[in-house]
Amino acid sequence: NVPLEAVISVSEPEGGYTVEDTIEFCKLADGLIDIIHLRSGEMDPQHPLGFTSTEAMPTPYLEEMGQVCRAVHQLGLNMVVGASAGFQDPDWANRAVAEGKADLIYMARAWINNPDYGQKVFEGRAEDIVPCIRCNKCHVSNGKDMWRSVCSVNPELGFQDKLERMVPPVGRPQKVAVVGGGPAGLEFARIAAQRGHNVTLAEQTDKLGGLLKFTDYDDLKVDLMWLKNYLIRQVEKHNVNVLLNTTVTPEFIRDGGYDAVILAVGSSPARPPIPGLDDPAVEHATTVYTKLDQVGKRVAVLGGGLVGCETGLFLAERGHQVTIIEMQSEIAPEANWMHKEGMMQAFAKAPITARTGLRVSRLEPGKGVYAVNGEGAEEFIPADTIVYAMGMRPNTQTVEALRDACLDTVCVGDCVRARKARQAMEEGYWAAVNLA
């Protein structure tokens, strides 16, 4: 006999079938199927990057799923109940089973970014499980990367069969300096230390994480916070020599006698020449999180890319009335459709408005923003607080100051070109692998 499995959504929104309908389906299917695999609807909570996450797990979905699971068990039906809900932490999965919410747990992305997930769990190494940030690049279109599936946190995805040729064995362990403690620098340090090199990581601030440090404050970005914390733990675990509050100079590199230097010095906010933008009261999206007590009721966010949109959503969900001002005809054009749809569903529930086709002309901090529309007329948008997110620029001055201090110098991450965590980690990984 071959076991028969059926996959079904627990419920469908907007007039679709309900939890009660699913329970009735299970009754009708008794004796006809062996496993019922429960998930949610088309835009289920395990997909849109953190818009429905909590630090514990996507609990609203699991509670709904749990109702069905318990109801099926109480009916005494002869079928195994399985659940998929973005599980990755083995404690989540074990708790769901222990609480009677499922007999069987399904995972997909957790194994994409951890092909050895089972081994890590078996050996009790949950701290070594690479967190999935649920970017969904493994199963949606990725622009020029459409020829292969990609993973933001597993640079080896798609190359596993080639790694033996692509990853040379380490000859002589080298003494390496990493300048910058963001995702690119952390990933390089992790891999290089694993491969036996002597790694020193110097970070200018008092905390590792780079641009991901804001995730300590934004609960919409808990997945990225887990990734940041994982990278920091791994650097500590592999005995990387971490120097905080350290400004690296050419003398620091020369005096250290390093064989190689990795520059992962990141990027800084782009500041277009807009009158009023230099006012101290105008905050960048990455710094406003630590100054929430200074944010007024009405907030204007300059820039409607993902950073601006998600910062605006964070503020709107805390009661601020947010207006996003974007020069292009749409907001977040760089987002994949799955992320964007989840974000727009969250927008619909929050006091947030997106104004497109407006070019910011000048600012009056504390009062508002002047912007020019497509007809050339200037509009005034009142705002008590102004936040800007108008792109990032590589820290090329730092790169140029340090590039010649060591013969073997490699740049990785945003200091090459401002992009996302995936490219930063990918470049950090391959730089570590290619270290002779």
C-alpha positions as CSV (number, residue, x, y, z in Angstrom):
1,N,0.0,0.0,0.0
2,V,1.1,3.6,-0.7
3,P,0.1,6.2,1.8
4,L,-2.1,9.0,0.4
5,E,-1.5,12.6,1.4
6,A,-3.7,15.6,0.9
7,V,-2.6,19.2,1.2
8,I,-5.2,21.8,2.1
9,S,-5.4,25.3,3.5
10,V,-6.8,25.7,7.0
11,S,-9.0,28.5,5.7
12,E,-9.2,31.0,2.9
13,P,-9.9,34.7,3.5
14,E,-12.5,37.0,1.9
15,G,-15.4,34.7,1.6
16,G,-13.5,31.4,1.2
17,Y,-14.0,28.3,3.2
18,T,-13.6,28.3,7.0
19,V,-11.9,26.3,9.7
20,E,-15.2,24.5,10.2
21,D,-15.3,23.6,6.5
22,T,-11.8,22.1,6.7
23,I,-12.9,20.0,9.7
24,E,-15.9,18.8,7.7
25,F,-13.6,17.9,4.8
26,C,-11.4,15.8,7.2
27,K,-14.5,13.9,8.3
28,L,-15.5,13.2,4.7
29,A,-11.9,12.1,3.9
30,D,-11.7,9.6,6.8
31,G,-10.6,6.3,5.4
32,L,-9.7,7.8,2.1
33,I,-6.5,9.6,2.9
34,D,-3.7,8.8,5.4
35,I,-2.1,12.2,6.0
36,I,-3.7,15.6,6.0
37,H,-1.2,18.4,5.4
38,L,-2.5,21.7,6.8
39,R,-1.3,25.1,5.8
40,S,-2.9,28.5,5.3
41,G,-4.1,30.4,2.3
42,E,-2.4,32.0,-0.7
43,M,-0.6,34.6,1.3
44,D,0.0,32.5,4.4
45,P,1.8,33.8,7.5
46,Q,5.0,31.9,6.9
47,H,5.7,33.8,3.7
48,P,5.5,37.6,3.9
49,L,8.9,38.6,5.5
50,G,8.0,39.2,9.1
51,F,4.8,41.1,8.6
52,T,3.0,38.4,10.6
53,S,6.0,37.1,12.7
54,T,6.6,37.2,16.3
55,E,9.8,36.5,18.2
56,A,8.2,33.3,19.4
57,M,6.7,32.1,16.1
58,P,3.8,32.9,13.8
59,T,1.4,32.1,16.6
60,P,-1.9,33.3,15.1
61,Y,-1.6,30.8,12.3
62,L,-0.6,28.0,14.6
63,E,-3.5,28.7,16.9
64,E,-5.9,28.4,13.9
65,M,-4.2,25.3,12.6
66,G,-4.2,23.9,16.2
67,Q,-8.0,24.2,16.3
68,V,-8.3,22.0,13.3
69,C,-5.6,19.5,14.5
70,R,-7.3,19.1,17.9
71,A,-10.7,18.8,16.4
72,V,-9.5,16.1,14.0
73,H,-7.9,14.2,16.9
74,Q,-11.0,14.5,19.0
75,L,-13.1,13.0,16.2
76,G,-10.9,9.9,16.4
77,L,-10.3,10.0,12.6
78,N,-7.7,7.6,11.3
79,M,-5.3,10.1,9.7
80,V,-2.0,11.7,10.5
81,V,-2.1,15.5,10.8
82,G,0.8,17.5,9.4
83,A,1.5,21.2,9.6
84,S,3.7,23.6,7.7
85,A,4.2,27.1,9.1
86,G,7.7,28.4,8.4
87,F,9.1,26.1,11.1
88,Q,12.9,26.3,11.5
89,D,13.6,26.2,15.3
90,P,13.4,22.6,16.5
91,D,11.9,23.8,19.7
92,W,9.0,25.3,17.8
93,A,8.4,22.0,16.0
94,N,8.6,20.0,19.2
95,R,6.3,22.3,21.0
96,A,3.7,22.2,18.3
97,V,3.7,18.3,18.5
98,A,3.7,18.3,22.3
99,E,0.7,20.6,22.4
100,G,-1.3,18.4,20.1
101,K,-1.3,20.9,17.2
102,A,0.3,18.4,14.8
103,D,1.6,14.8,14.5
104,L,4.0,15.7,11.7
105,I,6.0,18.9,10.9
106,Y,6.9,19.9,7.4
107,M,9.9,22.0,6.6
108,A,11.3,23.3,3.3
109,R,13.2,26.5,3.5
110,A,14.8,25.4,6.8
111,W,16.6,22.6,4.9
112,I,17.4,24.9,1.9
113,N,19.6,27.1,4.1
114,N,20.7,24.1,6.2
115,P,21.1,21.0,4.1
116,D,22.5,19.4,7.2
117,Y,19.6,20.5,9.4
118,G,18.8,16.9,10.6
119,Q,22.4,16.4,11.6
120,K,22.5,19.6,13.6
121,V,19.3,18.7,15.4
122,F,20.5,15.1,16.1
123,E,23.8,16.5,17.5
124,G,22.0,19.1,19.7
125,R,23.5,22.0,17.8
126,A,20.4,24.2,17.3
127,E,22.6,27.2,17.7
128,D,24.3,26.3,14.4
129,I,21.1,26.3,12.4
130,V,21.3,29.2,10.0
131,P,18.1,31.2,10.4
132,C,15.9,31.5,7.3
133,I,14.9,35.2,6.8
134,R,11.9,34.2,4.7
135,C,13.0,36.3,1.7
136,N,11.5,33.6,-0.6
137,K,14.2,34.1,-3.2
138,C,14.4,30.3,-3.3
139,H,11.0,30.1,-5.1
140,V,10.1,33.4,-6.7
141,S,11.6,35.2,-9.7
142,N,15.0,36.8,-8.9
143,G,15.7,39.0,-11.9
144,K,19.0,38.1,-13.4
145,D,19.3,35.2,-10.9
146,M,16.2,33.5,-12.4
147,W,18.4,30.8,-13.9
148,R,18.9,29.3,-10.5
149,S,17.3,29.3,-7.1
150,V,19.1,31.5,-4.6
151,C,19.2,31.8,-0.8
152,S,20.1,34.9,1.1
153,V,21.8,33.0,3.9
154,N,23.2,30.0,2.1
155,P,25.7,31.1,-0.7
156,E,26.3,27.4,-1.5
157,L,22.8,26.8,-2.8
158,G,22.9,25.6,-6.4
159,F,26.7,24.9,-6.2
160,Q,26.7,21.9,-3.9
161,D,27.8,19.5,-6.6
162,K,30.6,21.8,-7.6
163,L,32.0,22.7,-4.2
164,E,34.7,20.1,-4.2
165,R,36.2,21.9,-7.3
166,M,35.2,25.4,-6.3
167,V,36.5,25.3,-2.7
168,P,40.2,24.7,-2.6
169,P,41.8,23.3,0.6
170,V,43.6,25.7,2.9
171,G,47.3,25.7,2.4
172,R,49.0,27.8,5.0
173,P,46.7,29.4,7.5
174,Q,46.8,33.2,7.1
175,K,46.6,36.1,9.5
176,V,43.6,38.1,8.3
177,A,42.1,41.5,9.3
178,V,38.4,42.1,8.6
179,V,37.4,45.8,8.8
180,G,33.7,46.1,9.5
181,G,31.3,44.0,11.5
182,G,28.2,44.0,9.2
183,P,26.8,40.9,7.4
184,A,29.7,40.7,4.9
185,G,32.4,41.0,7.5
186,L,30.8,38.6,9.9
187,E,30.2,36.0,7.2
188,F,33.8,36.3,6.0
189,A,35.1,36.0,9.5
190,R,32.9,33.0,10.3
191,I,33.9,31.0,7.2
192,A,37.6,32.0,7.3
193,A,37.9,31.0,11.0
194,Q,36.1,27.7,10.2
195,R,38.7,27.0,7.6
196,G,41.6,27.5,10.0
197,H,42.7,31.1,9.4
198,N,43.7,33.5,12.2
199,V,41.0,36.2,12.0
200,T,40.8,39.6,13.6
201,L,37.6,41.6,13.1
202,A,37.7,45.3,13.8
203,E,34.5,47.3,14.2
204,Q,34.4,51.0,14.6
205,T,31.3,51.1,16.8
206,D,30.5,49.4,20.1
207,K,28.4,46.6,18.6
208,L,28.5,44.1,15.7
209,G,25.8,43.9,13.1
210,G,26.3,46.8,10.7
211,L,23.1,48.0,9.2
212,L,21.2,45.1,10.8
213,K,21.6,46.6,14.2
214,F,18.2,48.3,13.7
215,T,16.5,44.9,13.9
216,D,16.9,45.0,17.7
217,Y,14.2,47.6,17.7
218,D,11.9,46.7,14.7
219,D,9.8,43.6,15.6
220,L,8.8,43.4,11.9
221,K,12.3,42.3,11.2
222,V,12.8,39.6,13.8
223,D,14.0,37.2,11.1
224,L,16.9,39.5,10.3
225,M,17.6,40.0,14.0
226,W,17.9,36.2,14.3
227,L,20.4,36.2,11.4
228,K,22.4,39.0,12.9
229,N,22.6,37.2,16.3
230,Y,23.5,33.9,14.6
231,L,26.4,35.5,12.8
232,I,27.7,37.2,16.0
233,R,27.4,33.9,17.9
234,Q,29.3,32.0,15.2
235,V,32.1,34.6,15.2
236,E,32.4,34.2,19.0
237,K,32.2,30.4,18.7
238,H,35.1,30.2,16.2
239,N,37.3,32.4,18.4
240,V,37.5,35.3,16.0
241,N,39.5,38.1,17.7
242,V,36.8,40.9,17.8
243,L,38.0,44.5,18.4
244,L,35.1,46.9,19.1
245,N,35.3,50.7,19.2
246,T,38.3,50.4,16.8
247,T,39.1,52.7,13.9
248,V,41.4,51.0,11.5
249,T,44.2,53.0,10.0
250,P,46.9,52.0,7.4
251,E,49.3,51.9,10.4
252,F,47.0,49.5,12.2
253,I,47.2,47.1,9.2
254,R,50.9,47.4,8.6
255,D,51.8,47.1,12.3
256,G,49.6,44.0,12.6
257,G,51.6,42.1,10.0
258,Y,48.4,40.8,8.2
259,D,48.7,38.5,5.2
260,A,45.3,39.7,3.9
261,V,42.8,42.4,4.6
262,I,39.1,42.3,4.0
263,L,37.3,45.7,3.7
264,A,33.7,45.3,4.7
265,V,33.2,49.0,5.7
266,G,29.6,49.2,4.3
267,S,27.7,52.2,3.1
268,S,26.2,55.5,4.4
269,P,22.9,57.2,3.7
270,A,22.7,59.1,0.5
271,R,22.0,62.7,1.1
272,P,20.6,64.5,-2.0
273,P,21.1,68.3,-2.0
274,I,17.6,69.1,-0.7
275,P,17.3,72.3,1.3
276,G,16.6,71.4,4.9
277,L,17.8,67.8,4.8
278,D,20.9,68.6,6.8
279,D,18.8,69.9,9.7
280,P,19.6,67.8,12.9
281,A,15.9,67.2,13.4
282,V,15.7,65.2,10.1
283,E,16.4,61.5,10.9
284,H,17.6,58.7,8.7
285,A,15.5,55.5,8.6
286,T,18.2,53.5,10.3
287,T,18.6,55.9,13.2
288,V,15.0,56.9,14.0
289,Y,14.4,53.6,15.9
290,T,16.5,54.8,18.8
291,K,14.8,58.2,19.0
292,L,11.1,57.2,19.0
293,D,10.4,59.6,21.9
294,Q,11.2,62.4,19.6
295,V,8.9,61.4,16.7
296,G,5.8,63.5,16.3
297,K,2.3,62.4,15.4
298,R,2.6,63.2,11.7
299,V,5.6,61.6,9.9
300,A,6.8,62.2,6.4
301,V,9.1,59.5,5.0
302,L,11.2,60.6,2.0
303,G,11.8,57.7,-0.3
304,G,9.4,54.8,-1.0
305,G,11.9,51.9,-1.5
306,L,11.7,48.9,0.8
307,V,13.6,50.7,3.6
308,G,11.3,53.7,3.6
309,C,8.2,51.6,3.3
310,E,9.1,49.3,6.1
311,T,10.3,52.1,8.4
312,G,7.0,53.9,7.7
313,L,5.0,50.8,8.5
314,F,7.0,50.4,11.8
315,L,6.1,53.9,12.8
316,A,2.5,53.7,11.6
317,E,1.9,50.5,13.7
318,R,3.0,52.6,16.7
319,G,0.2,55.2,16.1
320,H,2.0,57.7,13.9
321,Q,0.3,59.1,10.8
322,V,2.7,58.3,8.1
323,T,3.0,59.7,4.6
324,I,5.6,58.1,2.2
325,I,6.8,60.4,-0.5
326,E,8.2,58.7,-3.6
327,M,9.5,60.2,-6.9
328,Q,8.7,57.1,-9.0
329,S,5.3,55.9,-10.0
330,E,5.2,53.0,-7.5
331,I,6.6,52.2,-4.1
332,A,9.0,49.4,-3.4
333,P,9.6,48.5,-7.1
334,E,12.6,46.3,-6.0
335,A,10.5,44.0,-3.8
336,N,9.5,40.6,-5.0
337,W,5.7,40.2,-5.5
338,M,5.2,38.0,-2.5
339,H,6.9,40.4,-0.1
340,K,5.2,43.4,-1.6
341,E,1.7,41.9,-1.4
342,G,2.3,41.0,2.3
343,M,3.5,44.5,2.9
344,M,0.5,46.1,1.2
345,Q,-1.8,44.0,3.2
346,A,-0.2,45.4,6.3
347,F,-0.4,48.9,4.8
348,A,-4.1,48.6,4.5
349,K,-4.5,48.1,8.2
350,A,-2.2,51.0,9.3
351,P,-2.5,54.8,9.2
352,I,-0.1,55.1,6.3
353,T,-0.4,56.8,2.9
354,A,1.9,56.5,-0.1
355,R,2.2,59.5,-2.4
356,T,4.0,58.7,-5.7
357,G,5.2,60.9,-8.5
358,L,6.4,63.6,-6.1
359,R,9.9,65.1,-6.1
360,V,10.9,66.6,-2.8
361,S,12.0,70.2,-3.3
362,R,12.6,71.5,0.2
363,L,12.0,70.8,3.8
364,E,10.8,72.8,6.8
365,P,11.7,70.6,9.8
366,G,8.9,70.5,12.3
367,K,6.4,71.8,9.8
368,G,6.5,69.7,6.7
369,V,7.7,68.9,3.2
370,Y,7.4,70.7,-0.1
371,A,7.3,68.5,-3.2
372,V,6.7,69.0,-6.9
373,N,4.1,66.9,-8.7
374,G,4.0,65.7,-12.3
375,E,2.4,68.9,-13.5
376,G,5.2,71.0,-12.0
377,A,3.1,72.4,-9.1
378,E,4.5,72.5,-5.6
379,E,2.5,70.8,-2.8
380,F,3.0,71.0,0.9
381,I,2.7,67.9,3.1
382,P,2.4,68.7,6.8
383,A,4.7,66.7,9.1
384,D,6.0,67.0,12.6
385,T,8.9,64.7,11.9
386,I,10.8,64.0,8.7
387,V,12.6,60.7,8.1
388,Y,14.6,60.1,4.9
389,A,15.5,56.8,3.1
390,M,16.8,57.8,-0.2
391,G,19.4,55.1,-0.9
392,M,22.8,54.3,0.4
393,R,26.3,55.1,-1.0
394,P,29.4,53.0,-0.6
395,N,32.0,54.2,1.9
396,T,34.6,54.6,-0.8
397,Q,36.7,57.2,1.1
398,T,37.4,54.6,3.8
399,V,38.2,52.0,1.1
400,E,40.7,54.3,-0.6
401,A,42.4,55.2,2.7
402,L,43.0,51.5,3.5
403,R,43.3,49.8,0.1
404,D,47.1,50.0,-0.2
405,A,48.0,49.1,3.4
406,C,48.2,45.4,2.5
407,L,49.1,43.8,-0.8
408,D,46.2,41.3,-0.6
409,T,43.1,43.5,0.0
410,V,39.6,42.5,-1.0
411,C,36.4,44.6,-0.7
412,V,33.1,42.9,0.1
413,G,29.5,44.0,0.7
414,D,28.1,47.5,0.6
415,C,31.4,49.2,0.2
416,V,31.5,47.7,-3.3
417,R,27.9,48.7,-4.1
418,A,25.0,49.2,-1.7
419,R,22.7,46.1,-2.0
420,K,21.0,43.6,0.3
421,A,22.2,41.1,2.9
422,R,22.2,38.3,0.4
423,Q,24.9,39.9,-1.8
424,A,26.9,41.0,1.3
425,M,27.0,37.5,2.7
426,E,27.6,35.9,-0.6
427,E,30.7,38.1,-1.2
428,G,31.9,37.5,2.3
429,Y,31.6,33.7,1.9
430,W,33.4,33.5,-1.4
431,A,36.2,35.8,-0.3
432,A,36.8,33.5,2.7
433,V,36.7,30.4,0.4
434,N,39.1,31.9,-2.0
435,L,41.6,32.9,0.6
436,A,44.7,30.9,-0.4
